[in-house]
């Protein structure tokens, strides 16, 4: 009888645990549904989403349309251009060649492109991987808009941007540059003896059974390809033609959410690289002055409410993408959109926050403060880079406004001296130092300290026509 009672109690505990887990999963699913349905409408362009925890898929859905003209609903199997998420594949390809002893991260550009005008500077593969080379980003060059439909071989296209003035000395600053990753693609071809597209398809996609992934093609029949769109007023247009030779190793890969999980699993489990080599991709590198850049090799390093993340997004005509990995929780979120008008960046981050139970602030959670308590922090604050941010009050509402911007952002109190933007991504922590007001402005991992100044808010200038 005693044993029977013990079995009953054990069964009850198990049933309660099972029911709680099921309710928790349903609750998470409904929260993610709400985030997605707020942004993506059933009769407009769509989104494909996957969330995995410890290798197990816990959410996999699609919303909206994969093709507006044919009225085809989006499905999770749809294939998208992933844009700059391609850079992950490029960096891992370089590291694979490093392990094989075929290159060094300290190799200079001129070892592979002898006529590249370095002007006495040593630009290395490491500089290219970390966006610290100073080479001008080719998509920011005015004449680039004139050649976006041209099919141009890699070396010939490097000639397009190589003579542009550098933005800074190698290692001096961090500035995102597609040019660096374009050059890395050419280096992969020179070292491996095969095209970049063949390298990633044979050495990565086939090895990992990523059957829905490929190098972009406008002519090849690609099963489940989602059509790409752009917004014009209240309606949509097919995205403009953009040659696949131009994004190249910086942005020409296509994939779906299932294959991206295979990719992330391979990276997390060191299936393509040794553990110590993989670590190189996720090191937070520094500039020559010691300042961290919050970037590794092909991935941004960030955080969600204090929890470290590894992430990267992509943007290419007709498509946007975002992938977020939380190492400590082994949570992976990937979101693909088939319209340049619908960025999934904050959406993916918000979903990842829900998946690790670290949701962002919402204004419903704001605490109530008196006008006197709010008035304490009103004023102008100057930051180390010279930027000035004005904190003002209207009624019982605080606003933040950066000098030179017409946008005033509502900020909500979370404590007596801490405030948050409505979306929860930006926080303000006020305090007194030597009887002077200071504020720590934080946008996720990025932190800046501002000190009270007597500067007055600039009045908006009237423009007469």
Secondary structure per residue as TSV (DSSP state, phi and psi in degrees):
chain	resnum	aa	ss	phi	psi
A	1	X	-	360.0	-42.1
A	2	X	H	-62.0	-42.9
A	3	X	H	-65.7	-36.7
A	4	X	H	-64.2	-41.3
A	5	X	H	-64.5	-38.6
A	6	X	H	-63.9	-40.1
A	7	X	H	-65.5	-39.2
A	8	X	H	-64.1	-42.8
A	9	X	H	-64.2	-41.8
A	10	X	H	-63.0	-41.5
A	11	X	H	-65.2	-38.3
A	12	X	H	-65.5	-44.1
A	13	X	H	-61.4	-44.4
A	14	X	H	-62.4	-43.3
A	15	X	H	-63.7	-41.5
A	16	X	H	-63.7	-43.0
A	17	X	H	-62.9	-43.4
A	18	X	H	-62.5	-44.5
A	19	X	H	-66.3	-40.0
A	20	X	H	-64.7	-41.2
A	21	X	H	-64.3	-41.7
A	22	X	H	-65.0	-42.4
A	23	X	H	-65.4	-39.1
A	24	X	H	-63.4	-43.0
A	25	X	H	-64.0	-42.4
A	26	X	H	-64.4	-39.5
A	27	X	H	-64.0	-43.9
A	28	X	H	-63.9	-43.4
A	29	X	H	-59.3	-44.6
A	30	X	H	-66.7	-34.8
A	31	X	H	-67.5	-42.1
A	32	X	H	-67.5	-41.6
A	33	X	H	-54.5	-44.6
A	34	X	H	-63.1	-43.2
A	35	X	H	-59.7	-45.3
A	36	X	H	-73.0	-42.1
A	37	X	H	-70.1	-21.8
A	38	X	H	-67.6	-35.5
A	39	X	H	-95.1	-38.0
A	40	X	-	-111.8	124.5
A	41	X	-	-95.9	149.6
A	42	X	T	-64.4	-26.7
A	43	X	T	-104.6	13.9
A	44	X	S	-121.2	-169.3
A	45	X	B	-58.5	161.0
A	46	X	-	-122.3	-165.7
A	47	X	E	-151.9	144.8
A	48	X	E	-122.0	133.2
A	49	X	E	-135.8	139.4
A	50	X	E	-137.5	137.3
A	51	X	E	-127.7	128.1
A	52	X	E	-127.2	144.6
A	53	X	E	-132.2	123.9
A	54	X	T	51.9	40.9
A	55	X	T	83.6	-7.2
A	56	X	E	-102.3	130.8
A	57	X	E	-71.4	122.8
A	58	X	E	-111.5	-8.5
A	59	X	E	-158.3	131.8
A	60	X	E	-155.7	103.3
A	61	X	E	-146.5	167.2
A	62	X	E	-138.8	147.8
A	63	X	E	-133.7	155.5
A	64	X	S	81.4	-159.3
A	65	X	E	-112.9	136.8
A	66	X	E	-83.6	-25.6
A	67	X	E	-147.2	116.3
A	68	X	T	-73.5	-38.3
A	69	X	T	-67.1	-37.0
A	70	X	T	-97.1	0.8
A	71	X	T	56.4	48.1
A	72	X	E	-99.1	125.1
A	73	X	E	-69.9	147.7
A	74	X	-	-70.5	142.7
A	75	X	-	-129.8	156.5
A	76	X	T	-59.1	-23.8
A	77	X	T	-76.7	-8.9
A	78	X	-	-58.0	145.1
A	79	X	B	-104.6	135.8
A	80	X	E	-126.8	157.2
A	81	X	E	-74.9	128.9
A	82	X	-	-96.1	-2.7
A	83	X	G	60.1	-131.9
A	84	X	G	-71.2	-4.5
A	85	X	G	-65.1	-14.9
A	86	X	H	-55.7	-32.2
A	87	X	H	-59.3	-27.5
A	88	X	H	-61.9	-44.2
A	89	X	H	-68.1	-36.1
A	90	X	H	-66.8	-45.0
A	91	X	H	-65.4	-40.8
A	92	X	H	-66.7	-36.5
A	93	X	H	-61.2	-43.0
A	94	X	H	-61.6	-43.7
A	95	X	H	-68.5	-31.1
A	96	X	H	-64.0	-42.5
A	97	X	H	-69.3	-31.5
A	98	X	H	-62.7	-46.1
A	99	X	H	-62.4	-30.8
A	100	X	T	-81.5	-0.3
A	101	X	T	74.4	19.3
A	102	X	S	-92.8	-9.3
A	103	X	-	-158.2	168.7
A	104	X	-	-125.1	147.5
A	105	X	T	-67.8	-15.5
A	106	X	T	-95.5	1.8
A	107	X	-	-60.0	142.0
A	108	X	B	-93.5	160.3
A	109	X	G	-54.0	-40.3
A	110	X	G	-67.7	-13.4
A	111	X	G	-67.3	-29.3
A	112	X	T	-109.5	-26.2
A	113	X	-	-130.5	82.1
A	114	X	T	-54.0	-32.2
A	115	X	T	-93.1	13.1
A	116	X	-	-70.6	126.0
A	117	X	-	-76.7	88.8
A	118	X	-	-85.9	-13.0
A	119	X	T	51.8	46.7
A	120	X	T	80.9	0.7
A	121	X	-	-96.3	149.3
A	122	X	-	-100.5	96.7
A	123	X	-	-98.1	116.3
A	124	X	B	-103.5	169.9
A	125	X	H	-59.0	-37.9
A	126	X	H	-58.3	-43.1
A	127	X	H	-61.6	-40.1
A	128	X	H	-65.5	-43.3
A	129	X	H	-64.7	-32.5
A	130	X	T	-101.1	6.8
A	131	X	T	59.3	35.8
A	132	X	-	-117.7	19.0
A	133	X	S	-78.8	-28.2
A	134	X	-	87.5	-6.2
A	135	X	-	-68.1	132.8
A	136	X	-	-62.7	136.7
A	137	X	-	-68.0	118.2
A	138	X	G	-63.8	-25.2
A	139	X	G	-72.8	-11.2
A	140	X	G	-95.8	-2.7
A	141	X	S	-80.1	131.0
A	142	X	G	-56.2	-41.3
A	143	X	G	-71.6	-10.5
A	144	X	G	-60.3	-35.8
A	145	X	G	-61.6	-19.2
A	146	X	G	-84.8	-12.1
A	147	X	S	-123.5	12.8
A	148	X	T	-65.2	-16.3
A	149	X	T	-100.3	0.8
A	150	X	-	-87.6	137.9
A	151	X	-	-90.6	113.6
A	152	X	-	-126.0	127.8
A	153	X	-	-60.5	151.7
A	154	X	H	-51.7	-51.4
A	155	X	H	-65.2	-36.8
A	156	X	H	-66.8	-37.2
A	157	X	H	-72.4	-32.7
A	158	X	H	-59.1	-34.8
A	159	X	H	-61.2	-26.9
A	160	X	H	-63.2	-37.4
A	161	X	H	-115.9	-8.4
A	162	X	T	-66.5	-25.6
A	163	X	T	-92.9	3.0
A	164	X	S	-66.2	145.4
A	165	X	-	-59.3	139.5
A	166	X	-	-70.7	152.6
A	167	X	S	-79.5	-27.1
A	168	X	S	-169.4	172.9
A	169	X	-	-72.0	145.2
A	170	X	T	-54.5	128.0
A	171	X	T	85.7	-5.2
A	172	X	T	-79.9	-38.4
A	173	X	-	-140.8	167.3
A	174	X	-	-108.6	126.6
A	175	X	-	-150.4	117.9
A	176	X	-	-54.5	128.0
A	177	X	-	-142.7	117.4
A	178	X	H	-65.9	-25.6
A	179	X	H	-59.5	-41.4
A	180	X	H	-60.3	-43.6
A	181	X	H	-76.0	-25.8
A	182	X	H	-63.9	-45.9
A	183	X	H	-62.7	-38.7
A	184	X	H	-59.9	-37.5
A	185	X	H	-61.1	-41.6
A	186	X	H	-66.6	-38.6
A	187	X	H	-62.5	-41.4
A	188	X	H	-58.4	-41.5
A	189	X	H	-65.7	-44.0
A	190	X	H	-63.2	-42.4
A	191	X	H	-76.7	-41.2
A	192	X	H	-84.8	-24.3
A	193	X	S	83.3	5.5
A	194	X	S	-131.1	165.2
A	195	X	-	-66.2	157.5
A	196	X	H	-58.6	-44.1
A	197	X	H	-61.6	-41.7
A	198	X	H	-68.0	-36.7
A	199	X	H	-60.9	-52.8
A	200	X	H	-68.1	-33.7
A	201	X	I	-72.1	-40.2
A	202	X	I	-85.7	-40.0
A	203	X	I	-87.4	-19.4
A	204	X	I	-120.2	-62.6
A	205	X	I	-60.0	-48.9
A	206	X	T	-66.2	-40.4
A	207	X	T	-63.8	-35.2
A	208	X	T	-98.9	7.0
A	209	X	T	57.8	39.2
A	210	X	-	-88.4	74.5
A	211	X	T	-73.6	-15.7
A	212	X	T	-98.6	6.7
A	213	X	-	-107.2	146.8
A	214	X	E	-163.3	169.0
A	215	X	E	-78.0	136.3
A	216	X	-	-53.3	140.3
A	217	X	-	-145.5	135.9
A	218	X	S	-86.0	-20.9
A	219	X	S	-102.5	-29.2
A	220	X	S	-67.5	141.1
A	221	X	-	-77.6	117.5
A	222	X	-	-115.3	113.4
A	223	X	T	-59.3	133.7
A	224	X	T	67.1	20.1
A	225	X	B	-61.4	128.4
A	226	X	-	-86.1	132.7
A	227	X	-	-70.6	144.8
A	228	X	-	-101.3	145.7
A	229	X	E	-135.4	166.1
A	230	X	E	-133.8	157.0
A	231	X	E	-95.0	139.6
A	232	X	E	-136.0	105.7
A	233	X	T	63.4	-124.1
A	234	X	T	-94.5	-2.0
A	235	X	E	-116.5	-173.7
A	236	X	E	-122.7	152.6
A	237	X	E	-129.1	153.4
A	238	X	E	-62.7	143.7
A	239	X	-	-67.3	152.2
A	240	X	-	-66.5	147.2
A	241	X	-	-63.8	137.2
A	242	X	-	-141.3	119.1
A	243	X	-	-59.3	134.4
A	244	X	H	-74.3	-9.7
A	245	X	H	-77.2	-17.2
A	246	X	H	-85.3	-42.4
A	247	X	H	-69.0	-41.6
A	248	X	G	49.2	-130.5
A	249	X	G	-73.9	-3.9
A	250	X	G	-97.2	-12.5
A	251	X	T	-177.7	25.6
A	252	X	-	-106.7	18.2
A	253	X	E	-92.8	147.1
A	254	X	E	-117.9	145.5
A	255	X	E	-163.2	178.6
A	256	X	-	-128.9	174.6
A	257	X	H	-65.8	-32.6
A	258	X	H	-67.2	-43.8
A	259	X	H	-66.0	-35.4
A	260	X	H	-66.8	-29.4
A	261	X	H	-68.5	-39.8
A	262	X	H	-60.0	-41.7
A	263	X	H	-62.6	-49.9
A	264	X	H	-63.5	-38.7
A	265	X	H	-62.2	-40.8
A	266	X	H	-65.0	-39.7
A	267	X	H	-67.6	-45.9
A	268	X	H	-64.7	-31.8
A	269	X	T	-102.5	12.8
A	270	X	T	54.7	44.0
A	271	X	S	-80.7	-21.3
A	272	X	S	-106.8	-26.3
A	273	X	S	-133.7	158.0
A	274	X	-	-67.6	156.3
A	275	X	H	-55.9	-44.6
A	276	X	H	-69.0	-27.0
A	277	X	H	-76.9	-41.8
A	278	X	H	-57.1	-38.1
A	279	X	H	-59.0	-30.3
A	280	X	H	-62.2	-34.4
A	281	X	H	-68.4	-26.4
A	282	X	T	-112.7	20.5
A	283	X	-	-82.3	135.8
A	284	X	-	-83.7	98.8
A	285	X	-	-77.0	164.1
A	286	X	B	-122.6	157.2
A	287	X	-	-77.8	175.1
A	288	X	T	-60.2	-26.0
A	289	X	T	-87.4	3.4
A	290	X	S	92.4	-5.4
A	291	X	-	-75.3	132.9
A	292	X	B	-72.0	145.0
A	293	X	-	-103.4	-6.9
A	294	X	S	57.4	37.9
A	295	X	B	-146.4	141.8
A	296	X	-	-105.5	-123.2
A	297	X	S	-114.6	94.2
A	298	X	S	87.8	2.5
A	299	X	S	-138.3	141.8
A	300	X	E	-80.7	147.7
A	301	X	E	-110.9	122.7
A	302	X	E	-143.2	-158.3
A	303	X	E	-156.2	156.8
A	304	X	E	-121.7	107.7
A	305	X	T	47.5	47.3
A	306	X	T	89.1	-7.2
A	307	X	E	-96.5	120.6
A	308	X	E	-60.2	141.4
A	309	X	E	-131.8	159.3
A	310	X	E	-123.8	125.4
A	311	X	E	-155.3	163.5
A	312	X	E	-165.4	146.8
A	313	X	E	-117.0	-179.2
A	314	X	E	-151.3	149.1
A	315	X	E	-145.9	123.9
A	316	X	E	-148.2	149.6
A	317	X	T	-45.3	119.5
A	318	X	T	95.5	-11.7
A	319	X	E	-146.2	150.4
A	320	X	E	-140.1	150.7
A	321	X	E	-145.3	159.6
A	322	X	E	-158.2	133.1
A	323	X	E	-127.5	135.3
A	324	X	E	-130.6	128.3
A	325	X	E	-120.9	131.9
A	326	X	E	-110.8	98.5
A	327	X	T	-57.0	-43.3
A	328	X	T	-65.3	-25.4
A	329	X	T	-108.6	-3.8
A	330	X	T	49.3	49.8
A	331	X	E	-112.1	131.9
A	332	X	E	-126.0	131.6
A	333	X	E	-126.3	129.3
A	334	X	E	-133.7	133.3
A	335	X	E	-133.1	127.3
A	336	X	E	-119.2	136.4
A	337	X	E	-123.4	143.7
A	338	X	S	-105.8	37.8
A	339	X	B	-148.7	134.5
A	340	X	T	-65.3	-10.5
A	341	X	T	-87.6	-9.2
A	342	X	-	-122.0	92.6
A	343	X	-	-77.9	128.3
A	344	X	-	-93.7	8.2
A	345	X	H	-59.2	-61.4
A	346	X	H	-66.0	-30.9
A	347	X	H	-61.3	-47.9
A	348	X	H	-64.0	-40.6
A	349	X	H	-66.0	-41.6
A	350	X	H	-64.5	-40.1
A	351	X	H	-65.7	-41.9
A	352	X	H	-61.1	-38.8
A	353	X	H	-62.5	-39.4
A	354	X	H	-66.7	-40.3
A	355	X	H	-66.6	-27.4
A	356	X	T	-102.2	9.8
A	357	X	T	59.4	41.9
A	358	X	-	-129.8	59.1
A	359	X	-	-63.3	152.1
A	360	X	-	-76.1	159.2
A	361	X	-	-60.6	142.9
A	362	X	-	-125.9	153.7
A	363	X	G	-63.4	-18.6
A	364	X	G	-65.2	-20.7
A	365	X	G	-90.5	1.4
A	366	X	-	-64.4	144.8
A	367	X	-	-91.5	164.1
A	368	X	-	-96.9	126.4
A	369	X	-	-125.2	150.7
A	370	X	-	-75.6	164.3
A	371	X	H	-62.4	-34.5
A	372	X	H	-64.5	-39.7
A	373	X	H	-68.6	-34.8
A	374	X	H	-73.6	-38.4
A	375	X	H	-58.9	-24.9
A	376	X	T	-57.7	-28.9
A	377	X	T	-107.0	4.2
A	378	X	-	-70.9	138.3
A	379	X	E	148.5	-175.0
A	380	X	E	-102.0	140.2
A	381	X	E	-127.3	126.2
A	382	X	E	-102.5	134.5
A	383	X	E	-102.8	169.1
A	384	X	T	-59.1	-31.7
A	385	X	T	-84.6	5.5
A	386	X	S	93.0	-9.6
A	387	X	-	-68.3	147.5
A	388	X	E	-121.9	133.8
A	389	X	E	-121.5	131.3
A	390	X	E	-102.4	130.0
A	391	X	E	-106.5	119.2
A	392	X	E	-125.6	169.6
A	393	X	E	-133.6	137.4
A	394	X	E	-133.4	115.8
A	395	X	T	65.7	-119.4
A	396	X	T	-116.2	29.2
A	397	X	E	-122.5	126.7
A	398	X	E	-87.0	146.3
A	399	X	E	-128.4	151.1
A	400	X	E	-120.8	135.3
A	401	X	E	-143.8	124.7
A	402	X	E	-80.3	140.1
A	403	X	T	-58.1	132.9
A	404	X	T	93.0	-7.9
A	405	X	-	-110.4	143.3
A	406	X	-	-89.8	-5.6
A	407	X	-	-85.9	124.8
A	408	X	-	-107.0	124.1
A	409	X	E	-104.2	128.6
A	410	X	E	-69.2	136.0
A	411	X	E	-124.8	141.4
A	412	X	E	-117.5	138.9
A	413	X	E	-73.3	133.3
A	414	X	S	-107.5	-23.9
A	415	X	S	-143.9	-170.6
A	416	X	S	-66.7	-24.9
A	417	X	S	-130.7	9.0
A	418	X	E	-121.3	138.0
A	419	X	E	-134.9	160.7
A	420	X	E	-139.2	149.2
A	421	X	E	-69.3	165.6
A	422	X	T	-61.7	-35.3
A	423	X	T	-83.9	-6.9
A	424	X	S	84.2	-1.3
A	425	X	S	-82.2	-26.1
A	426	X	E	-116.4	134.5
A	427	X	E	-126.7	155.5
A	428	X	E	-128.9	123.3
A	429	X	E	-118.1	109.6
A	430	X	E	-95.0	150.6
A	431	X	E	-161.4	175.4
A	432	X	E	-112.9	129.3
A	433	X	E	-126.1	118.1
A	434	X	T	52.8	43.9
A	435	X	T	64.3	16.7
A	436	X	E	-116.4	138.2
A	437	X	E	-71.9	134.8
A	438	X	E	-133.1	158.3
A	439	X	E	-139.2	137.7
A	440	X	E	-101.9	113.4
A	441	X	E	-94.3	122.9
A	442	X	E	-128.6	124.1
A	443	X	E	-114.7	88.7
A	444	X	T	56.7	-116.5
A	445	X	T	-77.4	-20.9
A	446	X	E	-80.7	125.8
A	447	X	E	-125.4	139.5
A	448	X	E	-138.0	143.3
A	449	X	E	-108.1	129.2
A	450	X	E	-117.0	145.0
A	451	X	E	-117.2	139.8
A	452	X	E	-55.5	135.5
A	453	X	E	-134.6	159.7
A	454	X	-	-80.8	0.4
A	455	X	-	-58.3	138.5
A	456	X	-	-93.6	152.9
A	457	X	-	-62.8	130.6
A	458	X	-	-72.1	135.4
A	459	X	-	-79.2	145.4
A	460	X	-	-65.4	135.7
A	461	X	-	-82.3	137.4
A	462	X	-	-84.8	134.4
A	463	X	-	-106.2	121.1
A	464	X	-	-102.6	135.5
A	465	X	-	-105.7	360.0
